[in-house]
Amino acid sequence: MKKIFVIFILFIFSSKVVAYDNVYSKKNVIIKNNLFSISIPKELRKFCYIKKEKNKTEAYHKDSKKSGFGGFAFGIKAYKNPSEHAVLPGSIKLGELTDKKGDLYDIVLKHPTDVQYDYTKNTKAPETFKLIYDLGDKVNIEGVNGSTYFKNQGMRGENLYKDILEKHKTALIEKWDSIRLEKENMSYMYNILPQDKIGYAYYDINADGIDELLIGEIAEGNWKGVIYDIYTMVDREPQHVISGGQRNRYYICDNSFVCREYSSGALESGVDVYNLVENSTELFPQVSFKYDGYENSKNPYFISYSDDKWKNYPQKEFQERKKIFEKYEKFDYTPLY
């Protein structure tokens, strides 16, 4: 299932950070549903409206809700299937829970993606709203009724991709040729680069709380950050996303996009920008930039917005639009072998 990337305009909090632990007493009110409990500071509880279901607890700012502006601040929900929450904007995995039957759930935090307080009277979120909103990121969660909660489980790269890394190490030790590497969905570059120039890093590309595994080249300067293989988690299992090569290099750009730089000849090169769909190996196209002197030698600058229709642009406008995606993440890769 394709997921169209949507840019949400989020409400902006003031730069002043308020820690509720410093404002309210440490006495907590425990809110339970059928699977887990969350703790809310006693003095903050009076500003909250709590909505509970058997596997979900939501916290609302009471005054905003009464005023008809939603008031939703955060929600914590248990999902049996990762695909159920992967399509939800503003959600991030916090850990995993096993119930008394042995069934496994993802525990997911959901924040609002639009303004939930009275923006006609407040240019900034009310202080009590911010306190409840911030609580979602630090709230204490515990299993109930025989359930056990494991914070950060199923999220950290060092626990998710051990077998994948061992396979890559084996490929280096046994010096697999390019044919074998490509057959195993691995970049042929591992047969070209020196072994000590191949490394790995973990990075949450799509901001869903779950690390991806990046395998790339240990290099300096402009080459630092090139990726030759990406792995992600699909239904709690590691899966291969893409492989790159000499004329087909991948990077992480603008924090959360996958960028592919390619060259098809002396007069044709370009950059494709994708977002990695949550719980999927799909790279969904966002925008492509192409220099194509074969197509138009006088004005070779083209842009396509995920519909395969190329439009010619003046050089200055082309460069201004492309510049947005030219900030590449650089990784201090750990040597693979």
C-alpha positions in Angstrom: 0.0 0.0 0.0 1.5 3.3 -1.1 1.7 6.1 1.4 1.6 9.6 0.1 3.9 11.9 1.9 2.0 14.8 3.5 3.7 17.8 5.1 1.7 18.8 8.2 1.8 22.3 9.6 2.4 21.7 13.3 1.7 24.2 16.0 4.8 25.8 17.3 5.6 25.9 21.0 7.6 28.6 22.6 11.3 28.0 23.0 10.8 27.9 26.8 11.0 24.3 28.0 9.0 23.5 31.1 9.7 20.3 32.9 6.6 19.1 34.7 8.8 17.3 37.3 10.0 20.8 38.4 6.5 22.3 38.5 4.4 19.6 40.1 4.8 17.2 42.9 6.1 13.7 42.2 2.9 12.1 43.4 1.3 10.3 40.4 -2.1 9.3 39.4 -2.1 5.8 37.7 -4.4 5.5 34.7 -5.1 1.9 33.6 -6.6 0.2 30.6 -6.7 -3.6 29.9 -3.1 -3.9 28.9 -1.0 -1.1 30.4 -1.0 1.9 32.8 0.4 5.4 32.4 1.4 7.8 35.3 0.3 11.4 35.3 1.5 13.8 38.0 -1.3 14.5 40.5 -1.3 18.3 40.0 -1.4 17.9 36.3 -4.2 15.5 36.3 -6.8 18.2 37.0 -6.0 19.8 33.7 -6.5 16.5 31.8 -9.5 14.8 30.3 -8.6 11.1 30.0 -10.2 8.8 27.4 -9.7 5.1 27.8 -10.3 2.0 25.7 -9.2 -1.6 26.2 -5.8 -1.0 24.5 -5.6 2.8 24.3 -5.3 5.8 26.6 -5.6 9.4 25.4 -4.9 12.6 27.2 -6.7 15.9 26.4 -6.3 19.4 27.6 -9.6 19.9 29.4 -10.0 23.6 28.8 -9.2 23.3 25.1 -11.6 20.4 24.7 -14.4 22.3 26.4 -13.8 25.3 24.1 -14.4 23.1 21.1 -10.8 23.0 19.9 -10.1 19.3 20.3 -7.6 19.5 23.1 -5.8 16.2 22.1 -2.3 16.2 23.6 -1.1 12.6 23.2 -2.3 9.1 23.1 -0.6 5.7 23.9 -2.0 2.7 22.1 -1.1 -1.0 21.7 -1.1 -2.6 18.2 -0.8 -6.2 17.4 0.2 -5.5 13.8 2.8 -2.9 12.9 0.9 -2.2 9.7 -1.9 -0.7 11.7 0.1 2.2 13.1 2.5 2.6 10.2 0.0 4.6 8.2 -0.7 7.0 11.1 1.0 10.4 10.9 2.5 11.8 14.1 3.1 8.3 15.6 6.2 6.8 17.0 7.0 3.4 18.5 8.0 3.4 22.2 8.5 -0.3 22.9 6.7 -3.6 23.0 4.3 -5.3 25.3 3.5 -9.0 25.8 0.2 -9.8 27.4 -0.7 -12.8 29.6 -1.5 -14.9 26.6 1.9 -14.3 25.1 0.6 -12.0 22.3 3.0 -9.3 21.2 2.0 -5.6 20.8 3.8 -2.5 19.6 3.3 0.4 22.1 2.9 3.6 20.1 2.8 7.3 21.0 0.6 9.5 18.9 0.8 13.3 19.0 -1.6 15.7 17.2 -0.7 16.9 13.7 -2.7 20.1 13.9 -3.5 22.9 16.4 -5.6 21.5 19.3 -6.0 24.6 21.5 -7.9 27.9 20.9 -5.6 29.6 18.4 -8.0 32.5 18.1 -7.1 33.6 21.6 -3.6 32.1 22.0 -0.6 32.6 19.6 1.2 30.0 21.7 -0.1 26.8 23.3 -1.3 27.3 26.9 1.3 26.3 29.5 -0.9 23.5 30.8 -1.4 22.2 27.3 2.4 22.1 26.7 2.9 20.2 30.0 0.4 17.5 29.0 1.8 17.3 25.4 5.4 16.9 26.7 4.3 14.3 29.2 3.6 11.9 26.2 7.3 11.7 25.4 8.3 10.8 29.0 5.3 9.1 30.5 5.9 6.0 32.5 4.3 2.9 31.1 3.8 -0.4 32.8 2.0 -3.6 31.9 -1.1 -4.6 33.9 -3.3 -7.7 34.1 -0.3 -10.0 33.5 1.2 -7.9 30.7 4.9 -6.9 30.6 6.1 -3.8 28.9 9.7 -3.5 27.4 10.8 0.0 26.7 12.7 0.5 23.4 12.3 -3.2 22.4 12.0 -3.8 18.7 13.5 -0.4 17.9 17.3 -0.3 18.4 19.5 -1.3 15.4 22.0 -3.2 17.5 19.3 -5.7 18.5 17.5 -5.9 15.1 20.1 -6.5 12.4 22.7 -8.9 14.0 22.1 -11.6 11.3 22.3 -9.1 8.5 25.6 -7.7 9.7 27.0 -11.3 10.1 26.0 -12.0 6.5 27.9 -8.9 5.3 30.9 -9.9 7.3 30.9 -13.3 5.8 30.7 -11.8 2.3 33.9 -9.8 3.1 35.8 -12.7 4.7 34.9 -15.1 1.8 35.4 -12.3 -0.8 32.1 -12.9 -2.6 32.2 -11.8 -6.3 29.8 -9.3 -7.7 27.5 -11.9 -9.1 27.1 -13.5 -5.7 26.7 -10.2 -3.9 23.9 -9.0 -6.3 22.2 -12.4 -6.0 22.1 -11.9 -2.2 20.7 -8.4 -2.6 24.0 -6.8 -1.6 26.0 -4.0 -3.4 28.7 -5.1 -5.7 30.8 -2.3 -4.2 31.9 -4.7 -1.4 34.0 -6.5 -4.1 35.6 -3.3 -5.2 36.3 -1.3 -2.0 39.0 -2.2 0.5 37.5 -4.2 3.4 38.4 -1.5 6.0 36.4 1.1 4.0 33.1 -0.6 4.5 31.1 0.2 7.6 27.6 0.4 9.1 25.4 2.8 11.1 21.9 2.9 12.5 19.5 5.8 11.6 15.7 6.2 11.9 15.0 7.5 8.4 11.2 7.8 8.6 11.0 9.0 12.2 8.8 6.1 13.3 11.1 5.2 16.3 12.6 2.2 14.6 16.2 2.2 13.4 17.2 1.4 9.8 20.6 -0.2 9.1 22.8 1.6 6.7 25.9 0.0 5.2 28.3 2.3 3.3 31.7 3.7 2.6 34.1 4.9 5.3 35.4 8.0 3.6 36.2 11.7 4.2 35.0 14.9 2.5 32.1 14.9 0.1 31.9 11.1 0.0 31.3 10.7 3.7 27.7 9.5 4.1 27.3 7.5 0.9 25.1 4.4 1.4 25.3 1.2 -0.6 22.7 -0.9 1.3 19.6 0.0 3.4 17.7 -2.4 5.6 14.4 -1.7 7.5 11.9 -3.5 9.6 8.7 -4.9 8.1 6.3 -6.6 10.4 9.1 -6.9 13.0 11.5 -8.6 10.5 14.5 -7.1 8.8 14.1 -6.5 5.1 16.4 -5.2 2.3 15.4 -1.8 0.8 18.0 -0.9 -1.9 21.5 -1.4 -3.1 23.7 1.3 -4.7 26.8 1.4 -6.8 29.4 3.7 -8.4 26.9 5.5 -10.6 24.0 4.9 -8.3 24.8 6.3 -4.9 22.4 6.8 -2.0 22.4 9.3 0.8 20.1 10.6 3.6 19.2 14.2 2.8 17.3 16.8 4.8 17.2 14.5 7.8 14.5 12.2 6.6 14.6 11.6 2.9 16.5 9.0 0.9 18.4 10.7 -2.1 19.8 8.8 -5.1 22.5 10.4 -7.1 23.0 8.9 -10.5 24.9 9.4 -13.7 23.8 8.1 -17.1 26.4 9.7 -19.3 28.5 12.8 -19.8 25.4 14.9 -20.4 22.9 13.3 -18.1 22.8 13.1 -14.3 20.3 13.6 -11.5 19.0 13.3 -8.0 15.9 11.4 -7.0 14.3 12.1 -3.6 12.2 9.5 -1.8 10.6 8.9 1.6 10.8 5.5 3.1 7.3 4.2 3.8 6.9 3.0 7.4 6.8 -0.8 7.8 7.7 -1.2 4.1 10.6 -1.5 1.8 8.9 1.0 -0.6 10.7 4.2 -1.5 7.9 6.6 -2.4 9.1 9.3 -4.9 8.8 12.9 -3.9 10.7 14.9 -6.5 13.5 14.3 -9.1 16.0 16.7 -10.5 17.8 16.0 -13.8 20.5 17.6 -15.9 19.9 16.2 -19.4 21.9 17.7 -22.2 20.8 15.0 -24.6 17.1 16.1 -24.2 17.8 19.9 -24.3 21.4 21.1 -24.9 20.5 24.8 -24.5 18.5 24.4 -21.2 19.2 21.0 -19.7 17.5 21.5 -16.3 14.4 19.4 -15.5 12.2 18.7 -12.5 9.6 16.0 -12.0 7.2 15.8 -9.0 6.5 12.1 -8.5 4.3 11.8 -11.7 7.0 11.0 -14.2 6.3 14.2 -16.1 9.4 16.3 -16.6 9.2 20.1 -16.8 12.0 22.3 -18.1 13.2 25.0 -15.6 15.6 28.0 -15.8 18.9 27.1 -14.3 18.5 29.5 -11.3 15.1 28.2 -10.3 16.3 24.7 -10.8 19.2 25.2 -8.5 17.1 27.0 -5.8 14.6 24.1 -5.7 17.3 21.4 -5.7 19.3 23.2 -2.9 16.6 22.3 -0.4 17.6 18.7 -0.6 21.4 19.1 -0.7 22.1 18.9 3.0 23.3 15.3 3.3 23.7 13.4 6.6 27.2 12.2 7.3 27.8 9.1 9.3 30.7 7.9 11.4 30.4 4.3 10.1 31.6 1.5 12.4 34.0 -0.7 10.4 32.1 -3.9 9.3 35.2 -6.1 9.5 
